[in-house]
Amino acid sequence: MKTTIEAPIAKKQPKTLEKHNDKRVDDYFWLNQREDHNVLDYLNAENEFYQQETSHTKEFKTSLFEEMKARIKEDDTSVPYKYNGYWYIVRYEKGKDYPIYTRKKDTLEANEELLFDCNSMAEGHGYFRLVGLSVSPDNTMITFGMDTVGRRQYTIQVKNLITGELFSDAIENTTGSSTWANDNSTIFYAKKDAQTLRSNEIFKHKIGEPEDKDTLVFTEEDEAFGVAVYKTKSRKYIIIACYSTLTNEFHVLKADAPDEKFKLFQKRIRGLEYSIAHFENQFYILTNGDNAVNFKLMKTPEIETGIEHWIEVIGHRNDVLLEDVDIFKDYLVVSERSNGLNQIRIKRWDNQEDYYLPFDNETYTANTGTNVDFNTEILRYSYNSLTNPSSVIDFNMKTKTKEIKKEQAVLDPNFDKDNYTSERIWATAQDGSKIPMSLVRRKDTKLDGKAPVLQYAYGSYGSTIDPYFSSIRLSLLDRGFIYVIAHVRGGEYLGRPWYENGKLLKKKNSFTDFIDCSKYLIEQNYTSSQHLYAMGGSAGGLLMGVIVNEAPNLYNGVIAAVPFVDVVTTMLDDTIPLTTGEYDEWGNPNDKMYYDYIKSYSPYDNIKRQYYPNLMITAGLHDSQVQYWEPAKWAAKLRTYKQDTNKLYLVTNMEAGHGGASGRFESLKEDAREFAFLLDLEGITS
């Protein structure tokens, strides 16, 4: 017999927040004290409530986890790539959660050199992440960044690859990445502001010297900007990149002269976005300058880099988004997006050839991969679709032949990709815009209005969620679910204007697009509101927060992962990580026009005394992007407002940050938890 326990009710401590003569009363503001035992007690009580309430699904969650894990090749190896005389390989061993980084000299038959075994490095840590691996030009040393909290504050260290010893260097509170000068003794790195976690300073460090001897070479004073440092593929220049949502600026330094001063490439102009690549004696610039909304490609001599010297290479097109370029000795490879679909264009520098790789459906993703070598005719790219597992392909740009280097293994004897079908469908939004959706299901799933549908979206920052294959998702598809990605405005699926029409004072388009897609799925008999589920995380969690306020009757259940739901309060607090850099995305609520607009949709401020669908909300105690207290406050307030007996769970990972659990299998437990929530609502128990 199941013992019932009462849902935790957070105590109210009203705090009045005033701006522009507008008063908001926040009963749960106190939950932002991470170290307060009352806060931790509340989060733990919510976790305990979830465990008790879902105890009947405990075995099912375990079997879902084992089912998903069984499809994954545990002893897996990446496709090797060659750089500066060595082949680099990442592999996983059976039963282990973390990658092992290795290399081999000259040939793949050579002895394996161990760079890092993250399994042993992660021992004793509830969270572990290794990033920013960078090998010195003479191949004798490697720098790396390590985080054992989940707050994305990395400590950079240096390892001697000849002896295996760690140098004494340990640089804390960085982005984790570092860049070698060509002298094999100097690295450049970005340090973070300790409170806001904005990367705002670039330092130069001499290997073996203490951190307090490091030289500050650049400070980013504008709080809306972050900074990064990297080396061009040509290995000739070290680049400092200053970036905000809308504007870029670069500074360049010859990698052979690390003690000289960086030179400004092109000063920032608000709204001018550009990125740079180097080849021979030219820089190539991807930019939106001169109203090139979908971007164009320019070039300029090394010695004259200002915008007045830029010459057009590929012009702007209204119907094609220019996303990226890869430069080779004889070829320019251009990544484009047309009508939502990835395209890879290959163009010889001597203009003798210019062609596209052929792709044959509407629910695929194709991206150029790790292409570190200039002097090659081989382009590496990846391809997958909603029904096709991922492949890594080497394409010979001269002979136009391809070699599939690796196909993602799905270790399930019953898996046959021909059992599934995908399509792209279009809903009509309130303003007449056509909103694309990518959809996948089993062929034997009936379209009679009774199938459960999981509708997913993100819809912010111009970040596009392309249709992709997921072996984990098979656990839903094989139980009759249809999976839908709604490509709402705020992403860049249909080009840059698609993003522009889903941000700032047009942000509500993202929300109404998602709701209109839901209505279309019901109208077209894919599902009904009793069987429709929605899911989104982070800024997609904001989307979930709005739809449950505005259209709760459309959904039976909603999963909001680390949701950004207290938008007004967060955007008024410039001490919180990321806030100042977000003004160009959401607007600055210190301006009353933006304050009023944000307040009109902010999920926490718009909770109503109404019916809400079944809800699962997740948070990470150490999250640096969406602070844990946003989902916690939202859940606490929803408990006192909602007029129904539907489920409401707040699950906080007490050891992780924004990305959830570390380790490839620990994160599967989170997937199993979310799937069990959905399947339980459908009455599916095995």
C-alpha positions in Angstrom: 0.0 0.0 0.0 1.3 3.4 -1.0 1.8 5.9 1.8 0.8 9.4 0.7 2.9 12.3 1.8 2.0 15.9 1.5 3.7 18.0 -1.2 6.3 20.4 0.4 5.0 23.9 0.8 7.7 26.5 0.9 7.2 29.2 3.5 6.3 32.7 2.3 8.6 35.6 3.1 7.2 38.5 1.0 9.7 40.8 -0.5 8.6 43.8 -2.5 10.6 44.5 -5.7 10.0 47.9 -7.2 11.0 49.3 -10.6 9.5 52.0 -12.8 6.9 52.7 -10.0 5.7 49.1 -10.4 5.7 46.9 -7.3 6.0 43.1 -7.5 5.7 41.0 -4.4 8.0 37.9 -4.4 7.1 35.4 -1.7 9.9 33.1 -2.5 12.8 35.5 -3.1 14.6 33.9 -0.1 15.2 30.7 -2.0 18.2 32.4 -3.7 20.4 31.7 -0.6 22.3 28.6 -1.8 24.1 28.0 1.5 21.0 28.5 3.7 20.0 25.2 5.3 16.3 26.1 5.0 16.8 26.4 1.2 18.6 23.1 1.0 15.9 21.5 3.3 13.2 22.6 0.9 15.0 21.3 -2.2 15.7 18.0 -0.5 12.0 17.8 0.6 10.9 18.3 -3.0 13.4 15.5 -4.1 12.0 13.2 -1.4 8.4 14.0 -2.5 9.2 13.1 -6.1 10.9 9.8 -5.0 7.8 8.8 -2.8 5.3 9.9 -5.4 7.0 7.9 -8.2 8.0 4.9 -6.2 5.7 2.8 -8.3 7.8 3.6 -11.4 11.2 2.9 -9.8 11.7 -0.5 -11.4 10.4 0.9 -14.7 13.0 3.7 -14.6 15.7 1.2 -14.0 14.6 -0.9 -16.9 14.3 2.1 -19.2 17.8 3.1 -18.2 19.2 -0.4 -18.9 17.3 -0.5 -22.2 18.8 2.8 -23.4 22.2 1.9 -22.1 22.1 -1.5 -23.9 21.7 0.3 -27.3 25.0 2.2 -26.8 28.3 0.6 -27.8 30.2 0.8 -24.5 33.6 0.1 -25.9 33.4 2.8 -28.5 36.1 4.8 -30.4 36.1 8.0 -32.3 37.2 8.3 -35.9 40.9 9.3 -35.6 42.0 12.6 -37.0 45.6 13.7 -37.8 47.2 16.9 -36.5 50.8 17.9 -36.6 52.1 14.4 -37.1 49.9 12.6 -34.6 46.6 10.7 -34.8 44.2 11.7 -32.0 41.6 9.3 -30.7 38.9 9.3 -28.0 37.6 6.0 -26.8 35.3 4.6 -24.2 35.7 1.3 -22.3 32.9 -1.0 -21.3 31.3 -0.1 -17.9 33.1 3.2 -17.7 31.4 6.6 -17.8 34.2 8.9 -19.1 36.3 9.2 -22.2 40.0 8.2 -22.6 42.1 10.5 -24.7 45.0 9.0 -26.7 47.3 9.6 -29.7 49.6 7.7 -32.0 52.6 9.0 -33.9 52.6 9.1 -37.7 50.5 5.9 -38.3 47.5 4.2 -36.6 49.7 1.1 -36.2 52.0 3.0 -33.8 52.0 2.5 -30.0 49.2 4.3 -28.2 50.1 7.2 -26.0 47.7 7.9 -23.1 46.9 11.6 -22.8 44.1 11.4 -20.2 41.9 8.7 -18.6 39.0 10.8 -17.3 37.6 7.8 -15.4 40.5 7.8 -12.9 40.5 11.7 -12.9 36.8 11.7 -12.0 37.1 9.4 -9.0 35.9 11.0 -5.8 34.0 13.7 -7.7 30.2 13.9 -8.0 30.7 15.9 -11.2 33.6 15.9 -13.6 34.4 17.6 -16.9 37.6 17.9 -19.0 37.7 20.6 -21.7 40.1 22.6 -23.8 42.7 20.0 -24.7 45.5 21.9 -26.5 48.9 20.3 -27.6 52.0 22.4 -27.8 53.4 22.9 -31.4 56.4 20.6 -30.5 54.0 17.9 -29.3 55.7 17.7 -25.9 53.0 19.3 -23.6 49.2 19.5 -23.4 47.0 22.1 -21.5 43.6 21.2 -20.3 40.7 22.6 -18.2 38.9 20.8 -15.4 35.7 21.4 -13.6 34.5 19.2 -10.6 31.5 21.3 -9.6 29.4 21.9 -12.7 29.6 25.7 -12.6 31.8 26.0 -15.7 34.7 27.6 -13.7 37.7 25.6 -15.0 41.2 25.2 -13.7 43.8 25.1 -16.4 46.8 22.7 -15.9 49.7 21.6 -18.0 50.9 18.0 -18.6 54.4 16.9 -19.8 53.6 14.3 -22.5 57.1 12.9 -22.4 57.2 12.1 -18.7 53.5 12.1 -17.9 54.0 14.6 -15.0 51.8 17.6 -14.3 53.6 20.9 -14.1 52.9 23.1 -11.0 50.9 25.5 -13.1 47.3 25.7 -12.0 45.2 28.6 -13.2 41.8 28.9 -11.6 38.5 30.4 -12.7 39.0 30.3 -16.5 36.9 29.2 -19.5 39.1 26.0 -19.6 40.6 26.8 -23.1 44.1 27.9 -23.7 46.1 28.7 -26.9 49.8 28.0 -27.5 52.1 30.5 -29.1 54.6 29.0 -31.5 57.5 29.2 -29.0 56.2 26.2 -27.0 56.5 28.1 -23.8 53.7 30.7 -23.9 49.9 30.2 -23.6 47.0 32.6 -23.7 43.8 32.1 -21.7 40.6 33.8 -20.7 39.7 34.4 -17.1 36.2 34.8 -15.7 34.8 37.5 -13.4 34.4 35.6 -10.1 30.9 36.7 -9.5 29.2 37.1 -12.9 31.3 34.3 -14.5 31.7 36.6 -17.6 35.0 35.9 -19.4 36.4 39.4 -19.3 40.2 39.1 -19.3 42.9 37.6 -21.5 46.2 36.7 -19.8 49.6 35.5 -21.1 51.3 32.7 -19.1 54.8 31.4 -19.3 54.9 27.6 -18.6 56.4 26.8 -15.2 56.0 30.3 -13.8 53.5 31.1 -11.0 50.1 32.5 -12.0 50.8 35.8 -10.3 53.5 36.5 -12.9 51.0 36.2 -15.7 50.6 39.3 -17.9 47.2 40.8 -18.5 47.0 41.5 -22.2 43.4 42.5 -22.7 40.4 43.5 -20.6 36.8 43.6 -21.9 35.2 46.6 -20.1 31.8 46.3 -21.7 29.6 44.1 -19.4 27.6 43.0 -22.5 30.7 41.3 -24.0 32.7 38.2 -23.3 36.1 37.3 -24.6 37.9 34.2 -25.9 41.3 33.4 -27.4 42.2 30.9 -30.1 44.7 30.2 -33.0 43.8 30.3 -36.7 43.9 27.0 -38.6 46.9 28.4 -40.5 48.7 28.5 -37.1 50.0 31.9 -38.0 47.8 34.1 -35.8 46.5 34.1 -32.2 43.1 35.8 -32.1 41.2 37.5 -29.2 37.5 37.4 -29.9 35.2 39.9 -28.2 31.5 38.9 -28.6 28.0 39.9 -27.6 24.7 38.8 -28.9 24.8 41.4 -31.7 28.4 42.6 -32.1 31.9 41.2 -32.6 35.4 42.6 -32.4 38.7 40.8 -33.0 42.4 41.5 -32.1 45.2 39.6 -33.9 48.8 38.7 -33.0 51.4 36.7 -34.9 51.8 33.4 -33.1 55.6 33.6 -33.6 55.7 36.9 -31.6 53.8 36.3 -28.4 55.4 39.2 -26.5 54.3 41.8 -29.1 51.0 43.6 -28.8 47.7 42.5 -30.3 46.4 44.6 -33.2 42.8 45.6 -33.6 41.3 43.9 -36.6 38.1 46.0 -37.0 36.7 48.0 -34.2 33.2 47.1 -32.9 30.2 48.7 -34.4 26.9 47.9 -32.7 25.1 45.4 -34.8 28.1 44.5 -36.9 28.7 40.7 -36.5 31.8 39.1 -38.1 34.1 36.2 -37.7 37.5 35.6 -39.3 39.6 32.8 -40.8 43.1 33.1 -42.2 44.5 31.6 -45.5 47.8 32.5 -47.2 48.1 36.3 -46.9 44.4 37.0 -46.5 41.8 37.0 -43.8 38.3 35.8 -44.8 35.4 37.4 -43.0 31.9 36.1 -42.5 29.7 39.2 -41.8 26.3 40.8 -41.7 27.7 44.2 -42.7 25.8 46.4 -45.1 22.5 44.8 -44.1 23.6 41.3 -45.2 21.1 39.8 -42.8 21.9 36.2 -43.9 25.6 37.0 -44.0 28.1 37.2 -46.8 31.8 36.2 -47.2 34.5 38.9 -47.6 38.3 38.9 -47.7 41.0 41.4 -46.9 44.8 41.5 -46.9 46.6 40.7 -43.7 48.1 44.2 -43.5 44.9 46.1 -44.0 42.1 44.6 -42.0 39.6 47.5 -41.5 36.1 47.1 -43.0 36.9 49.6 -45.7 39.3 47.1 -47.2 36.9 44.1 -47.3 36.2 42.7 -50.7 33.2 40.4 -51.5 33.8 36.7 -52.1 30.3 35.3 -51.8 27.4 37.8 -51.8 24.4 38.1 -49.6 21.3 36.0 -50.5 17.8 36.6 -49.1 16.9 32.9 -49.2 20.2 31.4 -48.0 21.9 31.7 -44.6 25.7 31.6 -44.7 26.6 29.7 -41.5 30.3 28.9 -41.7 33.4 28.2 -43.9 36.2 25.6 -43.8 39.4 26.6 -45.6 41.7 24.1 -47.4 44.7 24.6 -49.6 42.7 24.1 -52.9 39.1 24.4 -51.7 36.7 26.6 -49.8 33.9 24.7 -48.1 30.8 26.7 -47.3 28.1 25.6 -44.8 24.7 27.1 -45.8 21.1 26.7 -44.8 18.3 27.0 -47.4 14.6 26.6 -46.5 15.7 25.2 -43.2 18.0 22.5 -44.7 21.8 22.2 -44.2 23.8 22.4 -47.4 27.6 21.9 -47.9 29.0 23.7 -50.9 32.5 22.9 -52.2 34.3 25.6 -54.3 37.9 25.4 -55.7 39.9 28.5 -55.2 40.8 28.5 -58.9 37.0 28.6 -59.7 37.2 25.4 -61.8 34.6 23.7 -59.7 31.7 24.8 -57.5 29.1 22.1 -56.4 26.9 20.9 -53.5 27.0 17.6 -51.7 23.7 15.8 -52.4 21.2 15.1 -49.5 17.9 13.4 -50.1 15.3 14.2 -47.5 13.9 16.9 -45.3 14.7 15.7 -41.8 18.5 15.4 -41.8 21.4 17.2 -40.3 24.8 17.5 -42.1 27.8 19.4 -40.6 31.4 19.7 -41.4 33.5 17.9 -38.7 37.1 18.0 -37.5 39.1 19.4 -40.4 42.4 20.6 -38.9 44.6 19.9 -42.0 45.1 22.5 -44.7 46.9 20.3 -47.2 44.3 17.7 -47.9 41.6 17.0 -50.5 39.5 15.2 -47.8 36.6 16.9 -46.2 35.2 15.2 -43.0 31.5 15.7 -42.3 28.8 14.1 -40.3 25.3 13.1 -41.4 22.3 11.8 -39.6 18.5 12.1 -39.8 15.5 11.4 -37.6 15.5 7.8 -38.9 19.2 7.3 -39.7 22.0 6.9 -37.1 24.9 9.3 -37.3 27.7 8.7 -39.8 31.2 10.2 -40.0 32.1 10.5 -43.7 35.4 11.4 -45.5 34.7 13.0 -48.8 37.4 13.4 -51.5 36.7 16.8 -52.9 38.8 16.1 -56.1 37.5 12.6 -57.0 34.0 13.2 -55.4 34.1 9.8 -53.7 33.2 9.3 -50.1 34.2 6.8 -47.5 32.0 6.2 -44.5 34.5 6.1 -41.6 32.0 5.2 -38.9 28.3 4.6 -38.5 26.7 5.0 -35.1 26.0 1.5 -33.8 22.5 0.8 -32.3 23.0 -2.4 -30.3 19.4 -3.6 -30.4 18.7 -6.7 -32.4 15.1 -5.4 -33.0 16.3 -2.0 -34.4 15.6 -1.6 -38.1 15.6 2.0 -39.4 13.0 1.0 -42.0 10.5 0.6 -39.2 10.4 4.4 -38.8 9.3 7.2 -40.9 9.9 11.0 -40.8 8.4 14.0 -42.4 8.4 17.8 -42.3 5.1 19.5 -41.8 4.1 23.2 -41.6 1.6 24.8 -39.2 0.2 28.3 -39.8 0.9 30.8 -37.1 -1.5 33.5 -35.9 0.2 36.1 -38.1 0.1 33.8 -41.2 3.8 32.6 -41.0 4.4 29.0 -41.8 6.1 27.2 -38.9 8.0 24.0 -39.8 8.1 20.9 -37.7 10.3 17.8 -38.1 8.4 14.6 -37.0 9.4 11.0 -36.5 7.3 7.9 -35.6 7.1 4.2 -36.1 5.4 3.3 -39.4 2.9 1.2 -37.5 1.9 4.1 -35.2 -1.7 5.0 -36.2 -2.6 8.6 -36.9 -6.0 8.4 -35.3 -5.7 11.2 -32.8 -4.9 8.9 -30.0 -1.1 8.6 -30.3 1.0 10.3 -27.6 3.1 13.1 -29.0 6.2 14.7 -27.4 6.7 18.2 -28.9 10.1 19.8 -28.3 11.5 23.2 -29.0 14.1 25.7 -27.9 13.6 28.9 -29.8 16.2 31.5 -28.6 19.6 33.0 -29.4 19.3 32.0 -33.1 20.2 28.4 -31.9 18.8 25.9 -34.4 17.6 22.5 -33.2 18.2 20.4 -36.3 16.5 17.0 -36.8 18.8 14.4 -35.4 18.8 10.7 -34.7 18.6 9.5 -31.0 18.9 5.9 -29.9 17.5 7.0 -26.5 14.3 8.3 -28.3 13.6 4.8 -29.6 12.3 4.0 -26.1 9.4 6.4 -26.7 8.9 5.7 -30.4 8.7 1.9 -29.8 6.0 2.5 -27.2 3.8 4.4 -29.7 5.0 8.0 -29.2 5.5 10.5 -32.1 8.4 12.9 -31.6 8.2 16.4 -33.0 10.7 19.2 -33.1 9.0 22.6 -33.6 11.3 25.0 -35.4 9.8 28.1 -33.8 10.9 31.7 -34.3 13.9 32.7 -32.1 15.9 29.9 -33.7 17.6 30.4 -37.1 16.1 27.4 -38.9 14.7 29.6 -41.7 17.5 32.1 -41.8 18.5 35.1 -39.7 15.1 36.9 -40.0 13.6 33.8 -38.3 15.7 34.7 -35.3 15.1 38.4 -35.4 11.4 37.8 -35.3 11.6 35.8 -32.1 13.6 38.0 -29.8 13.4 41.3 -27.9 9.9 42.9 -28.5 9.0 40.0 -30.9 9.8 37.3 -28.3 6.2 36.3 -28.0 6.3 34.9 -31.5 8.3 31.9 -30.1 5.5 31.1 -27.7 2.6 31.5 -30.0 4.4 29.5 -32.7 4.7 26.6 -30.3 1.1 26.8 -29.3 0.0 27.0 -33.0 2.1 23.9 -33.8 0.4 22.1 -30.9 -3.1 23.0 -32.3 -2.1 21.9 -35.8 -0.9 18.5 -34.5 -4.3 18.1 -32.8 -6.3 19.3 -35.9 -4.4 17.0 -38.2 -5.2 14.0 -36.0 -1.7 13.2 -34.9 -2.8 13.4 -31.3 -5.3 15.0 -28.9 -4.8 17.3 -25.9 -5.1 14.2 -23.6 -2.0 12.8 -25.3 0.1 15.8 -26.1 3.3 16.5 -24.1 5.7 19.4 -24.4 9.4 19.6 -23.4 12.1 22.3 -23.4 15.1 23.2 -21.4 16.8 26.5 -20.3 15.5 29.1 -22.7 13.2 26.3 -24.0 12.1 26.0 -20.4 11.0 29.6 -20.5 8.9 28.5 -23.5 7.4 25.7 -21.4 6.6 28.2 -18.6 4.7 30.5 -20.9 2.7 27.8 -22.6 1.4 26.3 -19.3 0.2 29.8 -18.3 -1.3 30.6 -21.7 -2.6 27.3 -23.1 -2.7 24.7 -20.2 -5.6 22.8 -21.7 -3.6 21.8 -24.8 -1.2 19.5 -22.8 -1.4 16.5 -20.6 2.1 16.9 -19.3 5.1 19.2 -19.6 8.8 18.8 -18.8 10.7 22.0 -18.1 14.4 21.3 -17.7 16.5 24.0 -15.9 13.9 26.5 -17.0 14.6 30.3 -17.3 11.2 31.4 -15.7 11.9 34.4 -13.5 12.9 36.7 -16.4 12.2 40.1 -14.9 14.0 39.6 -11.6 17.0 37.9 -13.3 17.4 40.5 -16.0 17.3 43.2 -13.4 20.2 41.6 -11.4 23.4 42.3 -13.1 25.4 40.3 -10.5 24.0 37.0 -11.9 26.1 35.2 -14.5 25.2 36.0 -18.1 22.6 38.8 -17.3 24.4 41.8 -18.9 25.3 39.8 -22.0 21.6 38.9 -22.4 20.2 42.4 -22.9 20.4 42.1 -26.7 18.3 38.9 -26.6 15.5 39.8 -24.1 15.9 43.5 -23.7 17.1 45.5 -20.7 14.3 45.9 -18.2 15.9 49.0 -16.8 14.2 50.5 -19.8 10.4 50.6 -19.0 9.4 49.5 -22.5 11.3 46.2 -22.1 10.3 45.9 -18.5 6.6 45.9 -19.4 7.1 43.5 -22.3 9.1 41.0 -20.4 6.8 41.2 -17.4 3.8 40.4 -19.7 5.2 37.0 -20.5 7.6 36.1 -17.6 6.3 32.7 -16.4 6.9 33.4 -12.7 5.1 36.7 -12.8 2.1 35.4 -14.7 1.1 32.3 -12.7 -2.7 32.2 -12.5 -5.2 30.5 -10.4 -6.1 27.9 -13.0 -5.7 24.3 -14.1 -2.2 23.4 -15.0 -1.0 20.2 -16.8 1.1 17.6 -15.1 4.6 19.1 -14.6 8.1 17.9 -14.1 10.6 20.7 -13.4 14.3 20.1 -13.0 17.1 22.2 -11.6 20.9 22.0 -10.9 22.1 23.4 -7.6 25.4 24.7 -9.1 23.8 25.9 -12.4 25.7 29.0 -13.6 23.2 29.7 -16.5 19.8 29.3 -15.0 20.2 29.7 -11.2 18.5 26.8 -9.3 16.2 29.2 -7.5 14.3 30.1 -10.7 12.7 26.6 -11.1 12.5 26.3 -7.3 10.6 29.5 -6.9 8.4 28.7 -9.9 7.5 25.3 -8.4 6.8 26.7 -5.0 4.5 29.4 -6.4 2.7 27.0 -8.7 1.9 24.7 -5.8 -0.1 27.5 -4.1 -1.9 28.7 -7.3 -2.8 25.7 -9.4 -6.4 24.6 -9.1 -6.0 20.9 -10.0 -4.7 17.6 -8.6 -2.2 17.0 -11.4 1.3 16.0 -10.7 3.9 18.7 -9.9 7.5 17.5 -9.3 10.6 19.6 -8.7 13.8 17.5 -9.0 17.1 19.2 -8.2 20.4 17.6 -8.9 22.3 18.6 -5.8 25.7 17.9 -7.4 25.5 19.3 -10.9 25.0 22.5 -13.0 23.2 23.5 -16.2 24.2 20.5 -18.2 23.0 18.0 -15.6 24.9 14.9 -14.6 28.4 14.3 -16.0 29.3 10.9 -17.4 27.6 9.4 -20.4 25.5 6.9 -18.4 24.6 9.1 -15.4 22.8 11.5 -17.8 20.8 8.5 -19.2 19.2 8.2 -15.7 17.8 11.7 -16.1 16.4 10.7 -19.5 14.9 7.6 -18.0 13.3 9.7 -15.3 11.7 12.0 -17.8 10.5 9.2 -20.1 9.0 7.4 -17.1 7.1 10.5 -16.2 5.6 10.7 -19.7 4.9 7.0 -20.1 3.3 6.8 -16.6 0.9 9.6 -17.6 0.0 7.4 -20.7 -0.6 4.4 -18.5 2.4 2.6 -20.1 4.2 0.7 -17.4 6.6 -1.6 -19.3 
